[in-house]
Amino acid sequence: MDLTREAATVAAVAFLASAVGWRHSPRGVGSPLAAPMLLLGMTVVALLPAPVALLVGVGDGWGAAHDRWTYLLAGTLLAAAGVLTVRR
């Protein structure tokens, strides 16, 4: 149950990348952009320094990392809503 936020955030980031690709591709296809963006995003997450790390051990500030995942999820969903509501 504790990893639900992380999984939802990763899914939302993939959705956002797909939505951006869909909005900006001439054919309206977003999936070719989603996979590389998700891999790039997870690479960045793995390299974050300790004060803002999202991937931490259970005893290394797990609660604060969960809060950061929540903020990232909320920001990603807001960005996705913004991308999908802006007219072409």
N, C-alpha and C positions, 0 to 999 in steps of 0.2 A: 504494500500500500504506500510505502514511503517514496517509491520511485515514480508514482503517478504524475507528479508535477514535471519531472524531468522528461518523461515520455510524452506528455502533452505538449511540452515546450518544443521538443524536437519535431513532433508532428506539425505544430503550428509554424515553425521555421520552414519546413518543407512546403507547407501550404502557401506561405508568403512568397517563397521563391518561385513556386509554380504560378501564383497569381501575377507576380511581376513579369514573368516570362510570357504569360498569356496576354497581358495587357500590352506588352511592347513588341510582340512578335507579329510579323505581317500575317501569318496564318492563324494566329490565336492558339498556339500550342505552347504550353508552359513546361511540360515535363522534361525537355532536354536541358533546361536551366536548373531545375529543382535538384537533381542529383549532385551536380558539381558544387552548387551553392551549399547544400547540406554538408557535404564532405569538407568544404572550406570552413564553414561555420563550426563544425565539430573540432577541426584542427585548431582554430582560434581558441575555442573553449578549453581545449587541453593545454594550451600554452599560456593561459592567463596567470599572472603572478598571484602569490598567496593572499594579499588583501582582498582581491576580487575573484578568487578562484571559484569555479562552479563545480569542479570535480574534486571532492575532498573525501578523506576518510571519515568514518563514523565519529571519531573523537576529535576531529580537527576543525570544528566549527560547522558541523552539519546543519544546525538550525539557521545560521546566517546564510549558508549556501542555499538552503531551501528558500529563504526569503529572496535571494537574488534570482533564483529560478522563477519564482512567482512574478517578480518585476519584469523579467525578460519575457515571460509568457504574456503578460498583460500588454507590454509594448509591442510584441509581435502581432498579437491579435488586433490591436488598434491600427498598426501599420497595414495589416492585411485588409481591414475594413476600409481604410483610407484609399488603398490601391484599387479596391473593387468598386468604390463609390464614385471615384473621379471619372468624369466622362472623357471619352477619347476625343 
